[in-house]
Amino acid sequence: MGWGLSVVPLRVYIYEEGLTRFATEEYTNDPEQIGNNFIHLTNFSINKESDKFVNNNNPEEPEGSKWTLTSLWNYFKKIGIEKGPIWKKIKEIVIKSILSAYGYLKTGFREDISSMYSCYKILGYDIFLDSDLKAHLIEINTIPSLAAKSDTIDSYVKNPLVAEMFNIAGFHIPKQVAFKHQVAILEKVGWDHPGLKPLGHEKRLYTKALNGDDIEKQEEYKDCDREEYLDSILEELSPYDVRQLIMMEDEVSQTKLFSKLWPTSETFEYFPYLEETSYCEKLMDAYEYYYGDHREEGHELINQYCDMKTHLKVKIEHPKQDDQEQTQQQKHLSKLSIPSVFLTGE
């Protein structure tokens, strides 16, 4: 399962667990068997109708017609096959597939997204391993099913995924709720720091607007090559820089079964696939280069700027008439719509 949490700058996470599905009959090239779906398809909805289908509710064991991804890796280990090279290729597939549509994603982000708060997209990847263990991309599900019956292989994989997804996305306590229950909330979690008051969503942290310092610095590094920007881009951080680094480190702090796929200290190798290397990608590349293996030192750098409230120095934007009308319409919404992705599934 791949997950894009930001487009500009690009941030992608991958879920380390998953589902492994098998066809219930052995593969054959026999033309007379071309219509036998139990041979050529691994879909659960199809193979559960087979007489050879074996149900499996044990997420720890490689048995039955559906395994967890962890069970597959354990099975491979027992027969002398290394996980590393296969998983590396799967990660490359995820990165390249997202980069192939990156231009369209940036356009959508620029035109349709007003804030970076909770801007994310979860994607389901169907990967086929051939007899040589070469990974092939079958399809990418833009609305993967997250529903699962309790005490099943699916619930073992999907329930922790959903919980961690919300933690990484960083949903904030609404200000109205936070103001009313601030004392009780802080006591409950054992926090006592003046910087936490007032508690609740801080929209300035997620603004897309650039102030003068942001614009000036980004123009300065527009045509710099990697050696040049690695040398100095982190010397003096602008408000935009600090906000981006805060968001990334907040996300990373919540990862357990997800791992960060982009940016890393190695993703600069994919820059030739991009039409241009944006300022924010240069910033993230430099941060990962110096602090990817020393994140506590990176936190110290960020904290210095946060103590000066650099991240909250934003361009003041006045709402447009359309925005005001939309806000009034939202106040009249009284029914919560549950996304269909949570309602059905295999």
C-alpha positions in Angstrom: 0.0 0.0 0.0 1.5 3.3 -1.0 0.5 6.7 0.4 1.2 10.2 -0.8 0.9 12.7 1.9 2.1 15.7 0.1 2.6 16.7 -3.6 4.7 19.9 -3.3 7.0 18.9 -1.8 6.5 15.2 -2.6 6.2 12.9 0.4 5.4 9.2 0.0 5.0 6.4 2.5 4.7 2.7 2.0 2.9 0.3 4.3 5.2 -2.6 5.2 2.3 -5.1 5.6 -0.1 -6.3 3.0 -2.1 -9.2 1.6 -0.8 -12.0 -0.6 -3.4 -13.7 -2.8 -3.0 -17.0 -4.7 -4.8 -18.6 -7.6 -6.4 -21.9 -6.4 -5.2 -24.0 -9.3 -1.7 -24.4 -10.8 -0.8 -22.1 -13.7 -0.7 -23.5 -17.2 -0.3 -22.2 -20.7 -2.8 -24.7 -22.1 -5.1 -22.8 -24.5 -8.1 -24.9 -23.4 -7.7 -23.5 -19.9 -7.6 -19.9 -20.9 -11.1 -19.4 -19.5 -10.4 -21.0 -16.2 -10.3 -18.0 -13.8 -9.1 -20.1 -10.9 -5.8 -20.5 -12.8 -5.3 -17.0 -14.2 -6.7 -14.7 -11.5 -5.8 -14.3 -7.8 -8.9 -12.3 -6.8 -10.4 -13.4 -3.5 -13.9 -12.8 -4.8 -13.3 -15.4 -7.6 -11.2 -18.0 -5.9 -13.4 -18.3 -2.8 -15.9 -20.1 -5.1 -13.3 -22.8 -5.9 -13.5 -26.2 -4.4 -9.7 -25.9 -3.7 -10.0 -22.6 -1.8 -8.6 -22.9 1.7 -9.6 -20.2 4.2 -6.8 -18.7 6.4 -7.4 -16.7 9.6 -3.9 -17.0 10.9 -1.8 -13.9 10.0 1.4 -15.4 11.2 1.4 -18.6 9.1 1.8 -19.1 5.3 -1.2 -21.3 4.8 -4.4 -21.3 2.8 -5.3 -19.2 -0.2 -4.6 -15.8 1.3 -1.5 -14.8 3.4 -0.2 -11.6 4.9 2.9 -10.1 3.3 4.8 -10.9 6.4 3.9 -14.6 6.1 5.2 -14.5 2.5 8.6 -13.0 3.6 8.9 -15.6 6.3 8.2 -18.4 3.8 10.8 -17.0 1.4 13.3 -16.9 4.3 12.7 -20.6 5.1 13.4 -21.6 1.5 16.5 -19.3 1.2 15.0 -16.4 -0.7 15.9 -12.9 0.4 13.2 -10.3 0.9 15.5 -7.3 0.3 15.9 -7.3 -3.5 12.2 -8.0 -4.1 11.0 -5.3 -1.8 13.4 -2.8 -3.3 12.0 -3.4 -6.7 8.4 -3.0 -5.4 9.4 0.3 -3.8 10.9 1.4 -7.2 7.6 0.6 -8.9 5.7 2.8 -6.4 8.1 5.7 -6.8 8.2 5.6 -10.6 4.4 5.2 -10.9 3.9 8.3 -8.9 6.5 10.3 -10.7 4.9 9.3 -14.0 1.8 11.3 -13.0 3.6 13.9 -11.0 2.9 16.7 -13.5 -0.9 16.1 -13.2 -0.7 15.8 -9.4 1.1 19.2 -9.2 -1.6 20.8 -11.4 -4.3 19.4 -9.2 -2.5 20.5 -6.0 -2.0 24.0 -7.4 -5.6 24.5 -8.6 -7.8 22.5 -6.2 -6.0 22.4 -2.8 -6.3 25.6 -0.7 -4.3 24.3 2.4 -1.7 21.6 3.1 -3.7 20.4 6.1 -4.7 16.7 5.7 -3.8 16.7 2.0 -3.2 13.1 1.3 -4.1 10.2 -1.0 -3.9 6.5 -0.2 -3.2 4.1 -3.1 -3.5 0.3 -3.3 -0.9 -1.4 -5.4 -1.5 -4.8 -7.0 1.9 -6.4 -7.7 2.5 -9.7 -9.5 5.6 -11.8 -8.8 6.5 -14.1 -11.7 8.4 -17.4 -11.5 11.7 -15.5 -11.4 10.4 -13.3 -8.5 10.4 -10.3 -10.8 7.8 -7.7 -9.6 5.2 -6.4 -12.2 2.7 -3.7 -11.6 -0.8 -4.9 -12.4 -2.9 -1.9 -11.3 -3.1 1.0 -8.8 -6.4 1.4 -6.9 -7.2 5.0 -6.2 -9.9 4.0 -3.8 -8.7 0.8 -2.2 -11.0 -1.1 0.0 -10.3 -0.6 3.7 -13.3 -2.5 5.1 -12.7 -5.8 6.8 -14.6 -8.3 8.9 -13.2 -8.8 12.4 -10.8 -11.6 13.2 -9.7 -12.0 9.6 -6.5 -11.7 7.7 -7.9 -8.5 6.2 -8.6 -6.9 9.5 -5.1 -7.8 10.8 -3.7 -5.8 7.8 -6.2 -3.0 7.3 -7.2 -1.9 10.8 -3.7 -0.8 11.9 -3.3 0.8 8.5 -6.3 3.0 9.0 -5.3 4.0 12.5 -1.7 4.9 11.5 -2.9 6.7 8.4 -4.9 9.1 10.5 -2.0 9.6 13.0 0.4 10.4 10.2 -2.0 12.7 8.5 -2.1 14.6 11.7 -5.7 15.5 12.3 -6.0 18.3 14.8 -8.5 18.9 17.6 -11.0 21.5 16.3 -10.4 24.9 18.0 -13.9 25.0 19.4 -13.5 21.6 21.1 -10.0 22.4 22.2 -10.9 25.7 23.8 -13.8 24.1 25.8 -11.8 21.0 26.9 -8.2 22.3 26.8 -7.3 21.7 30.5 -8.8 18.2 30.5 -7.0 17.2 27.3 -3.6 18.4 28.4 -4.0 16.7 31.8 -5.1 13.5 30.0 -2.0 13.3 27.9 0.3 14.6 30.6 1.5 17.7 28.7 2.3 20.9 30.4 4.0 23.4 28.2 3.0 27.1 27.5 3.7 26.5 23.8 0.7 24.2 23.7 -1.8 26.9 24.6 -4.2 27.6 22.9 -4.6 24.0 21.9 -6.1 23.1 18.5 -5.6 23.5 14.8 -3.1 26.2 13.7 -4.0 27.0 10.1 -0.9 29.1 9.6 1.2 26.0 9.8 -0.5 24.6 6.7 -0.7 27.7 4.5 0.4 27.5 0.9 1.0 31.3 0.8 4.6 32.5 0.6 5.8 35.7 2.2 8.6 37.9 0.9 11.4 36.0 2.5 10.1 32.7 1.1 9.9 34.1 -2.4 13.3 35.7 -2.3 15.1 32.5 -1.1 13.3 30.3 -3.6 14.3 32.5 -6.5 17.9 32.5 -5.2 18.1 28.7 -5.5 16.1 28.3 -8.7 19.0 27.4 -11.0 21.4 25.9 -8.4 22.8 22.5 -9.0 23.0 19.9 -6.2 26.4 20.7 -5.0 25.5 24.3 -4.7 22.2 23.9 -2.8 23.6 21.2 -0.5 26.3 23.7 0.6 24.0 26.5 1.8 20.2 25.9 1.5 19.9 25.0 5.2 22.0 27.8 6.5 19.1 30.2 7.0 15.6 28.7 6.9 12.7 30.7 5.7 9.2 30.3 7.3 8.2 28.1 4.4 11.2 25.9 5.0 10.5 25.4 8.7 6.9 24.6 8.1 7.7 21.9 5.5 10.3 20.3 7.8 7.9 20.4 10.8 5.2 18.6 8.8 7.6 15.9 7.6 9.1 15.2 11.0 5.6 15.2 12.6 4.6 12.5 10.1 7.8 10.4 10.5 7.3 10.5 14.3 3.9 8.6 13.9 5.2 5.9 11.6 5.2 2.3 12.8 4.2 0.0 10.0 4.5 2.8 7.4 8.0 3.8 6.2 9.0 7.0 4.4 9.7 6.3 0.7 10.2 9.9 -0.5 12.2 11.9 0.3 15.2 10.0 1.5 18.9 10.5 1.1 18.7 8.5 -2.1 15.7 9.9 -3.9 17.7 12.6 -5.6 18.7 9.9 -8.0 15.1 10.1 -9.4 15.4 13.9 -10.1 16.2 13.3 -13.8 12.6 11.9 -14.1 11.2 15.2 -13.1 10.5 18.0 -15.6 12.3 20.3 -13.1 13.7 20.0 -9.6 11.6 22.4 -7.6 13.0 24.4 -4.7 11.1 22.3 -2.1 12.7 19.1 -3.5 16.1 20.6 -3.1 15.3 21.6 0.4 14.1 18.1 1.4 17.1 16.5 -0.4 19.5 18.7 1.6 17.8 17.9 4.9 17.8 14.2 4.3 21.4 14.4 3.1 22.6 15.9 6.4 20.0 14.7 8.9 18.5 11.5 7.4 20.5 9.3 9.8 20.7 12.0 12.5 17.1 13.1 13.0 17.5 14.3 16.5 20.0 16.9 15.3 17.6 17.9 12.6 14.9 18.4 15.3 17.3 20.7 17.2 17.7 22.8 14.1 13.9 23.0 13.6 13.3 23.8 17.3 15.6 26.8 17.1 13.4 28.3 14.4 10.2 27.3 16.2 11.3 29.0 19.4 11.5 32.2 17.3 8.1 31.4 15.8 9.6 31.6 12.3 7.1 29.0 11.0 4.2 31.3 11.9 5.4 34.3 9.9 2.9 34.0 7.0 1.5 36.3 4.4 -1.8 37.7 5.5 -4.6 36.7 3.1 -8.1 38.1 3.2 -10.9 35.7 2.2 -12.6 36.2 -1.1 -16.3 36.6 -1.4 -16.6 33.1 -2.8 -14.7 31.7 0.2 -17.1 33.4 2.6 -20.1 32.1 0.8 -18.7 28.6 0.8 -18.0 28.8 4.6 -21.6 29.7 5.2 -22.7 26.7 3.1 -20.5 24.4 5.1 -22.1 25.6 8.4 -25.4 24.2 7.1 -24.0 20.7 6.5 -25.6 18.5 9.2 -24.9 15.0 8.0 -21.6 13.2 7.9 -21.0 11.3 4.8 -19.0 8.1 5.2 -16.6 7.4 2.3 -17.5 4.3 0.3 -14.0 3.0 0.8 -15.0 2.0 4.4 -18.3 0.4 3.5 -17.4 -2.5 1.3 -14.5 -4.8 0.8 -13.2 -8.3 0.5 
